[in-house]
Amino acid sequence: MASTARPPLVPPADLESFQKHLNSSKRIVALVGAGLSASSGLPTFRGAGGLWRTHEATELATPGAFQRDPALVWQFYSYRRHMSLKAHPNRAHYALAELARRKDFMTVSQNVDGLSQRASHPPSSLKLVHGSLFDVKCNEFFCEYAESNNFTDPIVPALALPTDESDPTTTEALRARELDISDERVTLPELNIRDLPRCPKCKKGLLRPGVVWFGEMLPKDTLKDIETWMDDPRQIDLIIVIGTSARVYPAASYVDDARMRGAKVAVVNMDPADVPAGGLYAGDWFFQGDASEIVPEILKSVIGEVELPERS
């Protein structure tokens, strides 16, 4: 009778050599992107078939768009917040959170979905270079109000989604509501600006999502924290690149910087072509597959088995 045993997730020789290095590593950094959250069911808002298909993300995720039409921008981000909250952290999120409790370890995340935070990743070792959907801040120039991890859904009643929780801007949704779809950028039902999230501190400004919009600088405090950790005179032993090609700034620079400080590189990705711009060296690792399966497996020798919490 033919064997039905499942083939190993990772070639045994690669797993053995990686775990030997992992076990002896003192300082480790992970660079993560959208592939970390893919198996949690989150679609990308920039790709084909992504969120808000009838609105270009580059037209909505800008300071200018918020100035012109804050209601439309908040509808977009309220939908993204809702979809992220419907998703759940996967085993890779929990594995990285556990590694942070056991090693001198930092996760540099390009994701804004809040899943690492909800997996209880220690905040001090989680650096969000693109901000978070669940952070908000005042849009008034002289007001410094900011709030982290606001998971209220909807953030204000006026931004509640339709009961079917579907994307309200798809062609099908527009047809169902008998709106004119000759122009795909048809205006959504108007919201009164007074019903949008308001700053509780200055009482004048609107709150805006705490993400980095196109044309904005990355958060300097976060970049400084990463730089300080990377510049520590102690060697970096390992950088794990998960679900990102790491070919754009600042991601590419972190891989190069870690390597210059002694790190070996391990990549976890679905596409074998998605490796850092500098490529892989002899002694590095490439693990092909779903991050939610691969990451807990390769980290098991340090963190043990990863169990998902029961959902209420």
RODO-2510 file (C-alpha; in nm, 4 decimals, decimal comma):
residues 312
     n   res          X          Y          Z
     1     m     0,0000     0,0000     0,0000
     2     a     0,1411     0,3382    -0,1030
     3     s     0,2561     0,5624     0,1787
     4     t     0,0416     0,8691     0,2471
     5     a     0,2945     1,0350     0,4780
     6     r     0,3145     1,4078     0,4244
     7     p     0,6469     1,5213     0,2761
     8     p     0,8503     1,7443     0,5051
     9     l     0,7757     2,1163     0,4845
    10     v     1,1464     2,1893     0,4721
    11     p     1,4293     1,9712     0,3365
    12     p     1,5714     1,7994     0,6472
    13     a     1,9313     1,9001     0,5769
    14     d     1,8341     2,2657     0,5373
    15     l     1,6218     2,2556     0,8513
    16     e     1,9047     2,0982     1,0504
    17     s     2,1662     2,3514     0,9391
    18     f     1,9295     2,6449     0,9921
    19     q     1,8228     2,5372     1,3395
    20     k     2,1825     2,4780     1,4429
    21     h     2,2587     2,8381     1,3488
    22     l     1,9326     2,9669     1,5011
    23     n     1,9990     2,7946     1,8330
    24     s     2,3406     2,9562     1,8650
    25     s     2,2303     3,2994     1,7420
    26     k     2,2343     3,5780     1,9983
    27     r     2,0811     3,8637     1,7966
    28     i     1,8210     3,8082     1,5234
    29     v     1,6111     4,0403     1,3070
    30     a     1,3127     3,9557     1,0886
    31     l     1,1974     4,1643     0,7937
    32     v     0,8357     4,0862     0,7071
    33     g     0,5925     4,1842     0,4338
    34     a     0,2487     4,0969     0,2995
    35     g     0,3350     3,7283     0,2610
    36     l     0,3359     3,6934     0,6390
    37     s    -0,0378     3,7671     0,6493
    38     a    -0,1415     3,6016     0,3220
    39     s    -0,2747     3,2833     0,4818
    40     s    -0,4781     3,4919     0,7251
    41     g    -0,6965     3,5708     0,4236
    42     l    -0,6105     3,9363     0,3771
    43     p    -0,6199     4,0571     0,0172
    44     t    -0,3715     4,3195    -0,0900
    45     f    -0,5211     4,6619    -0,1523
    46     r    -0,2807     4,7390    -0,4360
    47     g    -0,2959     4,4297    -0,6541
    48     a    -0,5500     4,3160    -0,9103
    49     g    -0,8669     4,2052    -0,7357
    50     g    -0,7589     4,3814    -0,4213
    51     l    -0,9488     4,6154    -0,1974
    52     w    -1,1611     4,8898    -0,3435
    53     r    -1,1175     4,7732    -0,6990
    54     t    -1,2901     5,0729    -0,8529
    55     h    -1,0632     5,3208    -0,6777
    56     e    -0,6905     5,3403    -0,7300
    57     a    -0,5100     5,3107    -0,3982
    58     t    -0,2550     5,5650    -0,5124
    59     e    -0,5390     5,8139    -0,5500
    60     l    -0,6769     5,7525    -0,2013
    61     a    -0,3688     5,6893     0,0110
    62     t    -0,2303     6,0414    -0,0093
    63     p    -0,2446     6,3574     0,2048
    64     g    -0,4003     6,5407    -0,0887
    65     a    -0,6850     6,2904    -0,1131
    66     f    -0,7595     6,3366     0,2568
    67     q    -0,7680     6,7124     0,2157
    68     r    -1,0001     6,6874    -0,0845
    69     d    -1,2366     6,4176     0,0390
    70     p    -1,1712     6,2905     0,3943
    71     a    -1,5017     6,1014     0,3935
    72     l    -1,4045     5,8905     0,0923
    73     v    -1,0582     5,8210     0,2345
    74     w    -1,2059     5,7227     0,5707
    75     q    -1,4524     5,4883     0,3947
    76     f    -1,1560     5,3210     0,2256
    77     y    -0,9623     5,2835     0,5500
    78     s    -1,2657     5,1820     0,7519
    79     y    -1,3143     4,8968     0,5069
    80     r    -0,9484     4,7977     0,5357
    81     r    -0,9691     4,8091     0,9170
    82     h    -1,2807     4,5928     0,9095
    83     m    -1,1261     4,3337     0,6787
    84     s    -0,8129     4,3173     0,8937
    85     l    -1,0199     4,2660     1,2071
    86     k    -1,2139     3,9849     1,0387
    87     a    -0,8815     3,8113     0,9752
    88     h    -0,6885     3,6373     1,2528
    89     p    -0,3163     3,6188     1,3235
    90     n    -0,1724     3,2974     1,1858
    91     r     0,0896     3,0669     1,3368
    92     a     0,3748     3,2681     1,1874
    93     h     0,2632     3,5825     1,3722
    94     y     0,2562     3,3893     1,6998
    95     a     0,5914     3,2233     1,6251
    96     l     0,7653     3,5585     1,5773
    97     a     0,6007     3,6954     1,8911
    98     e     0,7331     3,3986     2,0889
    99     l     1,0812     3,4330     1,9416
   100     a     1,0819     3,7940     2,0636
   101     r     1,0275     3,6665     2,4177
   102     r     1,3181     3,4219     2,3979
   103     k     1,5919     3,6003     2,2009
   104     d     1,7361     3,9466     2,1417
   105     f     1,5082     3,9799     1,8426
   106     m     1,3407     4,2552     1,6428
   107     t     1,0685     4,2345     1,3784
   108     v     1,0739     4,5068     1,1150
   109     s     0,7279     4,4962     0,9574
   110     q     0,6098     4,6577     0,6366
   111     n     0,2530     4,5498     0,7169
   112     v    -0,0201     4,7802     0,8493
   113     d    -0,2793     4,5097     0,9245
   114     g    -0,2410     4,4908     1,3036
   115     l    -0,2055     4,1119     1,3058
   116     s     0,1345     4,1088     1,4752
   117     q    -0,0010     4,3322     1,7533
   118     r    -0,3027     4,1045     1,7962
   119     a    -0,0656     3,8066     1,8251
   120     s     0,0811     3,9841     2,1310
   121     h     0,4154     4,0541     1,9701
   122     p     0,6105     4,2535     2,2323
   123     p     0,5735     4,6181     2,1232
   124     s     0,9329     4,7075     2,2044
   125     s     1,0604     4,4628     1,9437
   126     l     0,8020     4,5311     1,6717
   127     k     0,8875     4,8199     1,4394
   128     l     0,6166     4,9265     1,1916
   129     v     0,7860     5,1162     0,9121
   130     h     0,4582     5,1895     0,7305
   131     g     0,2476     5,2606     1,0387
   132     s    -0,0750     5,0821     1,1290
   133     l    -0,4388     5,0900     1,0251
   134     f    -0,5211     5,0903     1,3954
   135     d    -0,3214     5,3964     1,4893
   136     v    -0,4854     5,7349     1,4463
   137     k    -0,3531     6,0873     1,4753
   138     c    -0,4826     6,4412     1,4435
   139     n    -0,4519     6,6028     1,1021
   140     e    -0,4144     6,9536     1,2478
   141     f    -0,0588     7,0790     1,1990
   142     f    -0,0115     7,2089     1,5544
   143     c    -0,1863     6,9202     1,7314
   144     e     0,0242     6,6210     1,8362
   145     y    -0,2578     6,3882     1,9414
   146     a    -0,1956     6,0230     1,8489
   147     e    -0,3476     5,6954     1,9638
   148     s    -0,2180     5,3423     1,9096
   149     n    -0,4086     5,0152     1,8714
   150     n    -0,7575     5,1582     1,8362
   151     f    -0,9412     4,8431     1,7283
   152     t    -1,2928     4,9918     1,7464
   153     d    -1,4953     4,8813     1,4411
   154     p    -1,6358     5,0993     1,3021
   155     i    -1,4247     5,3749     1,4505
   156     v    -1,7355     5,5995     1,4360
   157     p    -2,0947     5,4910     1,3626
   158     a    -2,1122     5,6773     1,0311
   159     l    -1,8422     5,4491     0,8892
   160     a    -2,0311     5,1244     0,9528
   161     l    -2,0173     4,8948     0,6510
   162     p    -2,3203     4,7400     0,4778
   163     t    -2,4439     4,4316     0,6553
   164     d    -2,3123     4,2026     0,3792
   165     e    -1,9625     4,3324     0,4567
   166     s    -1,8780     4,3469     0,0881
   167     d    -1,6615     4,5990    -0,0878
   168     p    -1,9089     4,8864    -0,1497
   169     t    -1,7215     5,0114    -0,4568
   170     t    -1,7195     4,7044    -0,6798
   171     t    -1,9158     4,7205    -1,0033
   172     e    -2,1579     4,4601    -0,8666
   173     a    -2,2186     4,6599    -0,5505
   174     l    -2,2790     4,9779    -0,7461
   175     r    -2,5257     4,8002    -0,9745
   176     a    -2,7069     4,6554    -0,6751
   177     r    -2,7520     5,0041    -0,5334
   178     e    -2,8702     5,1311    -0,8743
   179     l    -2,5953     5,3882    -0,8997
   180     d    -2,4526     5,5177    -1,2256
   181     i    -2,1495     5,3006    -1,2997
   182     s    -2,0569     5,4564    -1,6319
   183     d    -1,7722     5,6224    -1,4419
   184     e    -1,5932     5,3720    -1,2173
   185     r    -1,5016     5,6578    -0,9839
   186     v    -1,8663     5,7258    -0,9121
   187     t    -1,9090     5,9150    -0,5859
   188     l    -2,0130     5,7081    -0,2877
   189     p    -2,2949     5,8314    -0,0638
   190     e    -2,1749     6,1502     0,0999
   191     l    -2,0943     6,1574     0,4691
   192     n    -2,1204     6,4700     0,6766
   193     i    -1,7703     6,5760     0,7762
   194     r    -1,9015     6,6251     1,1301
   195     d    -1,9607     6,2486     1,1489
   196     l    -1,5971     6,1583     1,0788
   197     p    -1,3496     6,0785     1,3590
   198     r    -1,2636     6,3984     1,5460
   199     c    -0,9602     6,4798     1,7555
   200     p    -1,0519     6,4604     2,1262
   201     k    -0,7631     6,6893     2,2180
   202     c    -0,7823     7,0001     1,9984
   203     k    -1,1527     6,9492     1,9115
   204     k    -1,0892     7,1013     1,5679
   205     g    -0,8937     6,8547     1,3591
   206     l    -1,0040     6,5330     1,1987
   207     l    -0,8343     6,2134     1,2986
   208     r    -0,6587     6,0360     1,0136
   209     p    -0,5297     5,6798     0,9793
   210     g    -0,1804     5,6371     1,1197
   211     v    -0,0363     5,4830     0,8042
   212     v     0,2362     5,6238     0,5839
   213     w     0,0699     5,7648     0,2747
   214     f     0,2300     5,7933    -0,0670
   215     g     0,4534     6,0982    -0,0659
   216     e     0,5058     6,0956     0,3124
   217     m     0,8247     6,0244     0,5018
   218     l     0,8604     5,7017     0,6945
   219     p     0,8303     5,7477     1,0735
   220     k     1,1638     5,8875     1,1866
   221     d     1,1358     5,7587     1,5440
   222     t     1,0785     5,4047     1,4161
   223     l     1,3692     5,4287     1,1732
   224     k     1,5879     5,5625     1,4542
   225     d     1,4950     5,2685     1,6788
   226     i     1,5871     5,0231     1,4029
   227     e     1,9121     5,2041     1,3318
   228     t     2,0064     5,2021     1,6996
   229     w     1,9419     4,8274     1,7270
   230     m     2,1311     4,7521     1,4057
   231     d     2,4264     4,9729     1,5059
   232     d     2,4807     4,7932     1,8360
   233     p     2,8447     4,6784     1,8405
   234     r     2,7356     4,3209     1,9035
   235     q     2,7135     4,1015     1,5950
   236     i     2,3818     4,0290     1,4231
   237     d     2,3743     3,6554     1,3648
   238     l     2,0667     3,6085     1,1487
   239     i     1,8125     3,8015     0,9400
   240     i     1,4930     3,6196     0,8390
   241     v     1,3146     3,7725     0,5386
   242     i     0,9495     3,6644     0,5315
   243     g     0,6924     3,7329     0,2607
   244     t     0,8713     4,0236     0,0958
   245     s     1,1170     4,0641    -0,1909
   246     a     1,3112     4,3178     0,0213
   247     r     1,4197     4,5056    -0,2894
   248     v     1,3030     4,8571    -0,2080
   249     y     1,4192     5,1072     0,0523
   250     p     1,4470     5,0682     0,3449
   251     a     1,3945     4,6910     0,3320
   252     a     1,6892     4,6243     0,1020
   253     s     1,9237     4,8275     0,3199
   254     y     1,8352     4,6260     0,6313
   255     v     1,9354     4,3003     0,4647
   256     d     2,2654     4,4498     0,3496
   257     d     2,3306     4,6105     0,6902
   258     a     2,2609     4,2863     0,8765
   259     r     2,4905     4,0934     0,6456
   260     m     2,7677     4,3499     0,6969
   261     r     2,7296     4,2921     1,0715
   262     g     2,7817     3,9185     1,0356
   263     a     2,4304     3,7892     0,9680
   264     k     2,3377     3,4920     0,7574
   265     v     2,0171     3,5351     0,5558
   266     a     1,7125     3,3075     0,5556
   267     v     1,4248     3,3774     0,3163
   268     v     1,0713     3,2413     0,3490
   269     n     0,8640     3,3054     0,0390
   270     m     0,6273     3,1401    -0,2067
   271     d     0,8198     3,2540    -0,5144
   272     p     1,1839     3,1400    -0,5409
   273     a     1,2550     3,4532    -0,7458
   274     d     1,1645     3,6743    -0,4488
   275     v     1,5006     3,7108    -0,2816
   276     p     1,6763     4,0255    -0,1601
   277     a     1,8420     4,2450    -0,4211
   278     g     2,1874     4,1278    -0,3149
   279     g     2,0900     3,7644    -0,3679
   280     l     2,1695     3,4709    -0,1414
   281     y     2,5195     3,3610    -0,0470
   282     a     2,6590     3,0165     0,0212
   283     g     2,5358     2,9176     0,3649
   284     d     2,2113     3,1172     0,3400
   285     w     1,8707     2,9490     0,3239
   286     f     1,5617     2,9725     0,1046
   287     f     1,2463     2,8071     0,2377
   288     q     0,9688     2,7947    -0,0213
   289     g     0,6109     2,7805     0,0968
   290     d     0,3390     2,9344     0,3104
   291     a     0,4899     3,1469     0,5870
   292     s     0,2223     3,0346     0,8342
   293     e     0,3548     2,6783     0,8001
   294     i     0,7242     2,7342     0,7349
   295     v     0,8031     2,9931     1,0037
   296     p     0,6734     2,7909     1,3037
   297     e     0,8533     2,4841     1,1672
   298     i     1,1964     2,6426     1,1300
   299     l     1,1724     2,8234     1,4663
   300     k     1,0500     2,5184     1,6565
   301     s     1,3876     2,4331     1,8080
   302     v     1,3766     2,7617     2,0032
   303     i     1,0072     2,8354     2,0559
   304     g     0,8539     2,4870     2,0673
   305     e     0,5161     2,4080     1,9143
   306     v     0,2910     2,7009     1,8206
   307     e    -0,0753     2,6571     1,9058
   308     l    -0,3395     2,9002     1,7875
   309     p    -0,5582     3,0345     2,0698
   310     e    -0,9215     2,9332     2,0782
   311     r    -1,1502     3,1905     1,9205
   312     s    -1,4550     3,3008     2,1079
***
